[in-house]
Structures are given as structure tokens and as C-alpha cells.
Amino acid sequence: MSRILLVALLHRELTKGLAPPQRCGDPARNLQSRQLFTSRLLQIGMQMPTLSHLDLVGWAELEGRRLTLAELSSILSEDPRLVSRFGGEFFLRWNGCSARDHFGVITGDCPAGVIVCDGLETGRVDPAYPLMDLGEAIEIAVALRCDEGVVALSGGVDSALVAFLARQECVAVGLEGCHDLRRAKQVAGELGLALETVTISPGDVEEALRLVLQVIPRVDPVNASIAATLYFVAEWAEAHGHRRILAGQGADELFGGYARYLQTDALDRDLKRDFEGLRHQLSRDQAVAGLHRAYFSLPYMDTRVVRAALAISPEKKVCGGVRKLPLREVAGRYLPPSIALYEKKAMQYGSGVMREIQRQARRKGFRKSVQDYIGQLAGAEG
């Protein structure tokens, strides 16, 4: 019997009868499943040679089960080719090899979705989950991520759905009196969520800008203002002992959330272009989170959710003047219409950060060009 077949059969035996991922409100079944897996592992007597080197940023799963470091070590020792079937959000390095999750949610020194050993590409990472109902896919994606961390809540449907399913503590950031702080408080109150709010002082915005401009790949007002907003989320997470920040990024590109989609005559092309551009956003956001030893965890970028979303035709995503219609329909199963159908501005506007950057640019003499102000800050720090 070949080695890979032996490992596959062993994994099937170990996971036989185990419960699928549960909602975070039911930790007992998750613990029971983990204990059963460990018991079978000991019964079979599987040997787990010690790896000479193993680093993991993020988390990995195999066939819908999150892997502990011990389980991961065992798989890598027995047959590292199984890495090609890993889901999750990870950058993994072991014994001269490295790998990243399929969409490259976690940054690393190899391409997204690729396995590299001794400088050569040896495989691709694609868990190839079957097509499933969008709502089921989102539930599984959140369940796999919500055992720890905090949810970045702005009050829109994207983050509200994640927050409701995760049932973890939430954090909202913004300048005093801004839309996102008001809206997040309202949503958290309606859904019974624990919420911490961070009021950003105007003086802190420029300092955050100086820091994020050193690490983000694209320097322009939109990227800088988004990065500055996320900086305060990551700063709060680090101060409160969180590494994982659940967020709603990816939903606009997958489901048609941008206002410009209402005007385009090439929706399919625009959606594909924007989805492909997500890699730049991921690089930006994770670079900012890394300043505070955290990372953003994105349920909508789960391969199950992406596959379900891409199977929906563009005209069903933006229809009758409503954007992100499929996501709103799923959200309507869990959230009241006042939240599921609510439309809000992007975070840099809702938080008041972009307005403050514009105000500071004018005060520094850049009355006509925020880009020049951003460029000066970036140059001063470069």
C-alpha cells in the first residue's frame, strides 16, 4: 500500500463519525469531537516524528477540521503532500518548505496557494470543497474562525452577519460622533453583542498615517485612509490580547457591494477585476495588522464562500437598485431587515478618518491635493 493512500485511509478512520464544525455557541460538541479524534490517534498508535522546523502563522484545516500543531506536525511528518488539501488562513514553513492558503489571506514569502520546497514549486494548495449553499458556506467559515479573537464591527451587513454568527466580542473605531460608532452601537444593541468602542482623536490620525505608510504597498488617499482606520482596530486588539480579528473584507467584491456597480454596463468584468485586486487589499490590511502582531481573519474569503459566490450570476448580485443581494438574503435568515438591508459608506468615510485626513491636508497647506500630503508624509518616513 502506498504511503499517501495509507495516510488518507488513516485520516478517514480518525475522522469517521466526527461532527462537522459547530456554531461557536456550542463549544461542548467541538470539545467532544477533538477528544474523540485524540483518543483514536492514541489507539491507532500513530508515530509522530519530531520535525526539525515548523512555523505556523494563522491556522489550517483538513476536510473541515481545524488542525492542532500536533496534528499538523503528524501530517507533515507522514506525508506533506496533504498540505495541498489544506483550507484555512495560513503561512506554513517546515524543513525547507513553505506554503500559503489558497487565496493568500496570510502573507508570506511564497506565492498564494503554492507549496515551495528548496526554492522550487512542488504543489498547489486547493482544498476543492464541493459547491454548497451560500448560507451554509458562511456558517462553516465563521464557525472555523470564531474560537478566539475579536470582530471588527462597523454596523454594515458584512460585519454584522459575521458578528452575529461568531458571538465574540466586537470592536468599533472612529472619530467622535462618526457614523460607524453610532451604527455599531445600535447593531450591537439589537443583536445582543458585546461591543467596545474606540474613539480616535484627531491628533492620532496623522501618527497612524506615518506608521502605516511605511508598510502598505500602495500609497494613495484611499489606501492610506483605510489602513489608518484598520490601524486602530489592530492596536486595540493587541492591547486586549487578541491576535485574530474577524472582519468582513471581500464581501463587496464577491457580492457586488460598491455603488459604482449600479452604473456599470460591464458588471461581470468589473466584479472579476475587483476580485483579482483583492490580493493588494489583503497585503495592505495584513501589513497594518502586523504592526500590532495581529492578523485579519476573513470568513468571506473562505474557499467555500468564494466558490458559492462565484456560482451566482452577476445580475443576481446587483438587482433592482440593491447591491449585495445574495448576501443580504442570507443575512435575512439571522438579522432583522433594518440590519440586513442597511447600506453604509466605506470604513474610511464612516469612521471619519478620511475627512480628518482631508482636514489635516488643508491645514498643512495642501488645499487641492490630499495625494501630495500623503506623499509628503510617506517621503518623510522613507
Legacy VTK file of the C-alpha trace (Angstrom):
# vtk DataFile Version 3.0
C-alpha trace
ASCII
DATASET POLYDATA
POINTS 382 float
0.000 0.000 0.000
1.393 3.415 -0.962
2.307 5.842 1.785
-0.165 8.552 0.686
-3.004 6.021 0.489
-2.129 4.778 3.973
-2.276 8.311 5.365
-5.566 9.017 3.577
-7.121 5.834 4.975
-5.791 6.673 8.419
-7.308 10.152 8.272
-10.653 8.717 7.167
-10.601 6.290 10.087
-9.684 9.018 12.549
-12.424 11.378 11.414
-15.158 8.781 10.909
-18.350 9.909 12.623
-16.957 13.202 13.855
-19.368 16.110 13.997
-18.970 18.927 11.460
-17.861 22.379 12.719
-20.391 23.767 15.165
-21.592 27.280 15.803
-19.451 28.995 18.423
-22.334 28.893 20.844
-21.925 25.088 21.147
-18.318 24.505 22.321
-19.156 21.229 24.047
-19.601 19.339 20.768
-16.388 20.804 19.393
-14.506 19.627 22.511
-16.112 16.194 22.299
-15.064 15.887 18.643
-11.489 16.907 19.458
-11.287 14.414 22.350
-12.600 11.600 20.143
-10.009 12.396 17.473
-7.187 12.380 20.045
-8.434 9.097 21.522
-8.423 7.415 18.114
-4.967 8.778 17.392
-3.643 7.149 20.572
-5.484 3.885 19.922
-4.011 3.503 16.450
-0.556 4.307 17.792
0.389 6.655 15.006
4.029 7.728 15.240
4.706 11.451 15.073
8.376 12.100 14.329
9.620 15.458 15.527
10.100 17.968 12.718
13.348 19.873 12.711
11.468 23.094 11.960
7.795 24.129 11.985
6.358 27.658 11.953
2.680 28.479 11.503
1.075 31.885 11.135
-2.718 31.661 11.192
-4.491 28.307 11.181
-5.062 25.336 8.898
-7.855 22.815 8.404
-8.235 19.499 6.631
-11.665 18.446 5.377
-13.416 20.939 7.628
-11.479 20.210 10.825
-9.079 22.691 12.340
-5.673 21.171 12.946
-3.742 21.453 16.181
0.021 21.872 15.988
0.406 18.219 16.993
-1.905 17.084 14.188
-0.165 19.369 11.729
3.229 18.018 12.758
1.975 14.485 12.287
0.673 15.183 8.779
3.868 16.922 7.724
5.928 14.020 9.029
3.804 11.325 7.403
3.007 12.929 4.048
3.403 16.675 3.468
1.586 16.314 0.138
-1.621 16.547 2.155
-0.844 20.253 2.541
-2.314 20.623 -0.950
-5.742 19.882 0.576
-5.452 22.321 3.469
-8.030 25.015 3.939
-7.781 27.882 6.407
-5.681 31.020 6.556
-2.029 30.222 6.944
1.597 30.687 6.098
3.414 27.484 6.936
7.154 26.799 6.959
8.777 23.449 7.730
12.033 21.676 6.892
12.987 23.874 3.940
9.415 24.096 2.612
6.712 26.764 2.815
3.057 27.094 1.810
0.263 29.658 1.897
-3.504 29.298 1.896
-5.326 29.217 -1.439
-6.130 32.941 -1.654
-3.127 34.149 0.304
-5.095 35.696 3.155
-1.993 35.359 5.325
1.119 36.938 3.866
4.353 35.016 3.483
7.465 34.605 1.338
5.888 32.268 -1.214
3.013 32.900 -3.651
-0.593 32.424 -2.580
-1.819 28.858 -2.898
1.623 27.433 -3.635
3.887 24.904 -1.917
7.602 25.622 -2.291
10.444 23.335 -1.200
14.108 24.296 -1.529
13.135 27.163 -3.819
11.095 25.059 -6.236
7.305 24.915 -6.595
6.223 21.408 -5.654
2.445 21.746 -5.450
-0.662 23.869 -5.196
-2.965 24.440 -2.217
-6.605 23.921 -3.134
-8.988 22.152 -0.736
-11.524 21.846 -3.601
-14.614 21.897 -1.420
-17.866 20.963 -3.158
-20.296 23.687 -4.141
-22.746 24.344 -1.327
-25.483 26.751 -0.290
-24.089 30.223 0.373
-25.600 30.420 3.840
-24.155 27.044 4.828
-20.761 28.064 3.489
-20.769 31.285 5.519
-21.825 29.453 8.675
-18.974 26.960 8.327
-16.483 29.702 7.508
-17.346 31.679 10.634
-17.503 28.565 12.835
-13.957 27.637 11.860
-12.686 31.096 12.834
-14.638 32.062 15.927
-12.991 30.050 18.687
-10.940 33.128 19.563
-10.398 36.739 18.599
-12.495 39.847 18.164
-14.861 41.031 15.423
-14.341 44.392 13.705
-17.888 45.780 13.608
-18.844 48.832 11.568
-22.594 48.218 11.502
-22.936 47.161 7.870
-24.409 43.845 6.796
-20.971 42.273 6.131
-19.571 42.673 9.626
-22.950 42.354 11.355
-23.543 38.870 9.932
-20.062 37.728 10.930
-20.501 39.202 14.412
-23.884 37.544 14.930
-22.609 34.104 13.896
-19.319 34.403 15.786
-20.809 35.681 19.081
-17.421 37.099 20.018
-16.574 40.481 21.471
-16.721 43.267 18.898
-14.794 46.493 18.453
-15.728 49.632 16.505
-13.425 52.572 15.788
-13.976 56.126 14.618
-13.714 59.791 15.439
-16.162 61.229 17.939
-19.692 61.457 16.576
-18.943 59.485 13.408
-21.472 57.264 11.666
-19.734 53.942 12.317
-19.590 54.348 16.098
-23.276 55.234 16.256
-24.282 52.451 13.906
-22.141 49.787 15.590
-23.679 50.619 18.965
-27.155 50.328 17.505
-26.454 46.984 15.797
-24.716 45.524 18.836
-27.665 46.527 20.997
-30.207 44.926 18.652
-28.216 41.688 18.322
-27.103 41.418 21.948
-23.400 41.652 21.128
-20.626 42.795 23.441
-19.058 45.907 21.937
-16.054 48.055 22.759
-15.753 51.421 21.023
-12.509 53.253 20.301
-12.810 56.997 19.827
-9.950 58.193 17.656
-8.530 61.598 18.491
-7.681 63.856 15.514
-4.076 64.061 16.653
-3.698 60.281 16.465
-4.706 60.105 12.810
-1.505 61.632 11.449
0.644 59.430 13.680
-1.216 56.351 12.445
-0.731 57.551 8.864
3.016 57.893 9.358
3.206 54.323 10.631
1.021 52.637 8.016
2.653 54.469 5.124
5.862 52.619 5.972
4.285 49.195 5.338
1.392 49.423 2.852
2.150 48.517 -0.789
0.187 51.364 -2.418
0.412 54.960 -1.226
-2.697 56.971 -2.108
-5.518 58.624 -0.111
-7.936 55.684 -0.281
-5.437 53.003 0.725
-3.850 55.244 3.357
-7.192 56.157 4.955
-8.353 52.526 5.050
-5.016 51.456 6.524
-5.161 54.193 9.164
-8.667 53.100 10.182
-7.602 49.461 10.476
-4.550 50.523 12.458
-6.754 51.499 15.391
-8.643 48.188 15.217
-5.366 46.235 15.351
-3.975 48.475 18.078
-6.991 47.767 20.278
-6.772 44.025 19.536
-3.133 43.848 20.624
-3.819 45.842 23.787
-6.535 43.341 24.741
-4.589 40.176 23.954
-6.131 39.281 20.586
-4.192 38.111 17.527
-7.147 37.233 15.304
-9.509 39.938 14.051
-12.579 38.683 12.203
-13.663 41.140 9.521
-15.979 41.452 6.511
-13.424 42.220 3.790
-14.081 40.569 0.445
-17.873 40.828 0.570
-18.075 43.912 -1.671
-16.004 42.303 -4.415
-17.737 38.924 -4.214
-21.335 40.091 -3.976
-21.335 43.475 -5.723
-21.238 45.970 -2.883
-19.711 49.069 -4.464
-22.001 51.901 -5.529
-20.306 52.069 -8.932
-21.751 48.647 -9.759
-25.163 50.294 -10.076
-23.911 52.382 -13.009
-21.674 49.982 -14.918
-22.635 48.274 -18.159
-19.958 45.614 -17.634
-20.752 44.228 -14.186
-19.238 40.802 -14.791
-15.934 42.326 -15.927
-15.850 44.778 -13.019
-16.542 42.076 -10.434
-13.765 39.872 -11.813
-11.323 42.782 -11.881
-12.101 43.808 -8.322
-11.912 40.249 -7.011
-8.492 39.823 -8.605
-7.449 43.088 -6.962
-8.204 41.737 -3.506
-4.634 40.478 -3.200
-3.465 44.085 -2.906
-6.041 44.789 -0.191
-5.017 41.661 1.706
-1.382 42.708 1.572
-2.282 46.176 2.856
-4.548 45.026 5.665
-2.256 42.283 6.957
0.735 44.624 6.866
-1.161 47.039 9.107
-2.318 44.258 11.452
1.256 43.022 11.643
2.302 46.299 13.239
0.383 45.044 16.270
1.203 41.327 15.990
-2.311 40.552 14.785
-3.929 39.350 11.561
-7.297 39.776 9.878
-9.357 36.610 9.518
-11.857 36.789 6.644
-14.821 34.390 6.510
-15.952 35.749 3.129
-12.588 34.724 1.661
-13.098 31.129 2.736
-12.827 28.931 -0.358
-16.321 27.517 0.269
-17.844 31.007 0.370
-15.894 32.191 -2.667
-16.992 29.187 -4.695
-20.626 29.697 -3.716
-20.403 33.410 -4.543
-18.756 32.888 -7.932
-21.524 30.448 -8.864
-24.082 33.276 -8.580
-24.605 35.258 -11.778
-23.678 38.974 -11.647
-27.213 40.137 -12.431
-28.428 38.416 -9.265
-25.855 40.236 -7.132
-26.849 43.751 -8.151
-30.536 43.810 -8.937
-33.321 46.396 -8.761
-31.017 49.003 -7.279
-29.976 46.668 -4.443
-26.309 45.764 -4.018
-25.017 42.530 -2.440
-28.450 40.980 -2.806
-27.382 37.316 -2.223
-25.554 38.252 0.977
-28.488 40.307 2.209
-30.809 37.365 1.567
-28.578 35.102 3.657
-28.285 37.767 6.361
-32.084 37.973 6.438
-32.146 34.448 7.878
-30.399 35.724 11.019
-30.725 39.508 11.176
-33.689 41.888 11.193
-34.350 43.738 7.906
-33.132 47.000 9.443
-29.648 45.458 9.542
-29.709 43.009 6.618
-30.858 45.674 4.151
-28.907 48.606 5.566
-26.434 50.320 3.235
-23.483 52.208 4.645
-20.420 54.072 3.465
-16.962 52.530 3.283
-14.982 52.380 6.538
-12.680 55.305 5.763
-15.719 57.547 5.382
-17.964 56.033 8.048
-15.183 56.246 10.627
-14.474 59.905 9.842
-10.802 59.124 9.148
-10.829 60.288 5.522
-12.460 63.580 6.470
-9.838 64.136 9.153
-7.033 63.401 6.696
-8.518 65.939 4.281
-8.776 68.493 7.072
-5.161 67.951 8.092
-4.007 68.223 4.480
-5.672 71.612 4.152
-4.187 72.759 7.451
-0.697 71.783 6.218
-1.178 73.822 3.039
-2.263 71.016 0.707
-5.618 72.547 -0.160
-6.054 70.893 -3.544
-4.261 67.577 -3.234
-4.567 65.058 -0.428
-2.268 62.862 -2.507
0.544 65.389 -2.149
0.017 65.471 1.613
0.121 61.674 1.790
3.180 61.646 -0.443
4.997 64.122 1.802
4.278 62.020 4.886
5.460 58.885 3.113
8.619 60.621 1.920
9.389 61.966 5.352
9.195 58.463 6.793
11.009 56.773 3.899
LINES 1 383
382 0 1 2 3 4 5 6 7 8 9 10 11 12 13 14 15 16 17 18 19 20 21 22 23 24 25 26 27 28 29 30 31 32 33 34 35 36 37 38 39 40 41 42 43 44 45 46 47 48 49 50 51 52 53 54 55 56 57 58 59 60 61 62 63 64 65 66 67 68 69 70 71 72 73 74 75 76 77 78 79 80 81 82 83 84 85 86 87 88 89 90 91 92 93 94 95 96 97 98 99 100 101 102 103 104 105 106 107 108 109 110 111 112 113 114 115 116 117 118 119 120 121 122 123 124 125 126 127 128 129 130 131 132 133 134 135 136 137 138 139 140 141 142 143 144 145 146 147 148 149 150 151 152 153 154 155 156 157 158 159 160 161 162 163 164 165 166 167 168 169 170 171 172 173 174 175 176 177 178 179 180 181 182 183 184 185 186 187 188 189 190 191 192 193 194 195 196 197 198 199 200 201 202 203 204 205 206 207 208 209 210 211 212 213 214 215 216 217 218 219 220 221 222 223 224 225 226 227 228 229 230 231 232 233 234 235 236 237 238 239 240 241 242 243 244 245 246 247 248 249 250 251 252 253 254 255 256 257 258 259 260 261 262 263 264 265 266 267 268 269 270 271 272 273 274 275 276 277 278 279 280 281 282 283 284 285 286 287 288 289 290 291 292 293 294 295 296 297 298 299 300 301 302 303 304 305 306 307 308 309 310 311 312 313 314 315 316 317 318 319 320 321 322 323 324 325 326 327 328 329 330 331 332 333 334 335 336 337 338 339 340 341 342 343 344 345 346 347 348 349 350 351 352 353 354 355 356 357 358 359 360 361 362 363 364 365 366 367 368 369 370 371 372 373 374 375 376 377 378 379 380 381
